[in-house]
Amino acid sequence: MEQYRTEEEQVEALKKWWDENGRSIIVAVIVAVGLGLGWQGWQRYQQGQEEGASASYQNMLQLLSAGDESAAGDVAREMKLEFSRSAYAQFAGLHLARLAVNAGDLVTAESELRWVLGKADPGSDTMLLAQLRLARVLASSGDPEQALTILQSADPGAYAATYQVARGDTLLLLEREDEAREAYNSAVVLASRGEGQVNMGMLQQKLQSLSQQAPRDFSVTAPTASEQDAAGGED
């Protein structure tokens, strides 16, 4: 640093430096403080959102357990509005789709499942469940080809056996019995390896029925117990 011979020169140099840099320093300090406070506020907001979403989700489950599906549906829809970025809102969407299927409203079920898919992380359990259920809804609402495309293009991960069962059901709708039988047999093998859980008794009945006469009508059903447990177990 340049050396100054008198105190007056040093003071004058400091004044000049402050005139040139003081304002930017003040702005930097204000920005830094603002960012710090903003980050703390954001963390508090996020924590509040998570706690609120969790409480609403537990309330929804209690209402479902009590058999009050109407009230549970209201809570689920409210969760989607208030906590749309949370995983709990995605779980709420899955439950709304299930309620719609039970009521025979496949249009609403499809809408709810597509909403979940728009929010879920790629490759997550939530996404895989939503894809699986959407395929079943599409197959039963008259679009088995699109359902089959979804099932065959996905990487089902831990739900491989369940996806194969859904493929078999969809192939039957398309009257492709041999391929359906292969899908069911694949599901048996995958389930035996622990790559998904299926109702083995029902699966064996489907295989036995295929060996006699292929059924022509597979109505969409509510999610299996294993699927419901998987959705509820992510909170």
LINLIN-V821583 format. One record per residue. N is the residue number from 1. OMEGA is omega as a letter, one per 30 degrees, with the letter a starting at -180 (* if undefined). BURIAL is b if it has 9 or more other ideal C-beta (glycine too) atoms within 8 Angstrom, else e. D_LAST is the distance of its C-alpha to the last C-alpha in whole Angstrom. Layout:
# LINLIN-V821583
n | omega | burial | d_last
N | OMEGA | BURIAL | D_LAST
N | OMEGA | BURIAL | D_LAST
This chain:
# LINLIN-V821583
n | omega | burial | d_last
1 | a | e | 60
2 | a | e | 64
3 | a | e | 66
4 | a | e | 67
5 | a | e | 71
6 | l | e | 70
7 | a | e | 68
8 | l | e | 68
9 | l | b | 68
10 | l | b | 64
11 | a | e | 63
12 | l | e | 64
13 | l | b | 62
14 | l | e | 59
15 | a | e | 60
16 | l | e | 60
17 | a | e | 57
18 | l | e | 55
19 | a | e | 56
20 | a | e | 55
21 | a | e | 51
22 | a | e | 51
23 | a | e | 49
24 | l | e | 47
25 | l | e | 46
26 | l | e | 45
27 | a | e | 43
28 | l | e | 41
29 | a | e | 40
30 | l | e | 39
31 | a | e | 37
32 | l | e | 35
33 | l | e | 35
34 | l | e | 33
35 | l | e | 31
36 | l | e | 30
37 | l | e | 29
38 | l | e | 28
39 | l | e | 25
40 | l | e | 25
41 | l | e | 24
42 | l | e | 22
43 | l | e | 20
44 | l | e | 20
45 | a | e | 19
46 | l | e | 16
47 | l | e | 15
48 | l | e | 16
49 | a | b | 14
50 | a | b | 10
51 | l | e | 11
52 | l | b | 13
53 | l | b | 10
54 | a | b | 8
55 | l | e | 11
56 | a | b | 12
57 | l | b | 9
58 | l | e | 9
59 | l | b | 13
60 | l | b | 13
61 | l | b | 12
62 | l | e | 14
63 | l | b | 17
64 | l | b | 16
65 | l | e | 17
66 | l | e | 20
67 | a | e | 21
68 | a | e | 21
69 | l | b | 20
70 | l | e | 22
71 | l | e | 20
72 | l | b | 17
73 | l | b | 18
74 | l | e | 19
75 | a | b | 16
76 | l | b | 14
77 | l | b | 17
78 | l | b | 17
79 | a | b | 14
80 | l | b | 15
81 | a | e | 18
82 | a | b | 17
83 | a | b | 14
84 | a | e | 15
85 | a | e | 14
86 | l | b | 10
87 | a | b | 8
88 | l | b | 7
89 | l | b | 10
90 | l | b | 10
91 | l | b | 8
92 | l | b | 11
93 | l | b | 14
94 | l | b | 13
95 | l | b | 13
96 | l | b | 16
97 | l | b | 18
98 | l | b | 18
99 | l | b | 19
100 | l | b | 22
101 | l | b | 23
102 | a | e | 23
103 | l | e | 26
104 | a | e | 27
105 | a | e | 27
106 | l | b | 26
107 | l | e | 27
108 | l | b | 24
109 | l | b | 22
110 | a | b | 23
111 | a | e | 23
112 | a | b | 19
113 | l | b | 18
114 | l | b | 20
115 | l | b | 19
116 | a | b | 15
117 | l | b | 17
118 | a | e | 19
119 | a | b | 16
120 | l | b | 14
121 | l | e | 15
122 | l | e | 18
123 | a | e | 17
124 | l | e | 13
125 | a | b | 12
126 | l | b | 11
127 | a | b | 15
128 | l | b | 16
129 | a | b | 15
130 | l | b | 16
131 | a | b | 19
132 | a | b | 20
133 | l | b | 19
134 | l | b | 21
135 | l | b | 24
136 | l | b | 24
137 | l | b | 25
138 | l | b | 27
139 | a | b | 29
140 | l | b | 30
141 | l | b | 31
142 | l | e | 33
143 | a | e | 32
144 | l | b | 32
145 | l | e | 33
146 | l | e | 31
147 | a | b | 28
148 | l | b | 30
149 | l | e | 30
150 | a | b | 26
151 | a | b | 26
152 | a | e | 28
153 | a | e | 27
154 | l | b | 24
155 | a | e | 23
156 | l | b | 21
157 | a | e | 20
158 | a | e | 18
159 | a | b | 19
160 | a | b | 22
161 | a | b | 24
162 | l | b | 22
163 | l | b | 23
164 | l | b | 27
165 | l | b | 26
166 | l | b | 26
167 | l | b | 28
168 | l | b | 31
169 | a | b | 30
170 | l | b | 31
171 | l | b | 34
172 | l | b | 35
173 | l | b | 35
174 | l | b | 37
175 | l | e | 40
176 | a | e | 39
177 | a | b | 39
178 | l | e | 40
179 | l | e | 37
180 | l | b | 35
181 | l | b | 36
182 | l | e | 35
183 | l | b | 32
184 | l | b | 31
185 | l | b | 33
186 | l | b | 31
187 | l | b | 28
188 | a | b | 29
189 | a | e | 30
190 | l | b | 27
191 | l | b | 25
192 | l | e | 28
193 | a | e | 27
194 | a | e | 23
195 | l | e | 22
196 | l | b | 20
197 | l | e | 20
198 | l | b | 23
199 | a | e | 25
200 | l | e | 28
201 | l | e | 30
202 | l | e | 29
203 | l | b | 30
204 | l | e | 33
205 | l | e | 34
206 | l | b | 34
207 | l | b | 36
208 | l | e | 38
209 | l | b | 39
210 | a | b | 39
211 | l | e | 42
212 | a | e | 44
213 | a | e | 43
214 | l | b | 40
215 | a | e | 38
216 | a | e | 38
217 | l | e | 36
218 | l | b | 32
219 | l | e | 30
220 | a | b | 26
221 | l | e | 24
222 | a | e | 21
223 | l | b | 18
224 | l | b | 19
225 | l | e | 17
226 | l | b | 16
227 | l | b | 14
228 | l | b | 12
229 | a | e | 11
230 | l | b | 10
231 | a | b | 8
232 | a | b | 7
233 | a | e | 6
234 | a | b | 4
235 | * | e | 0
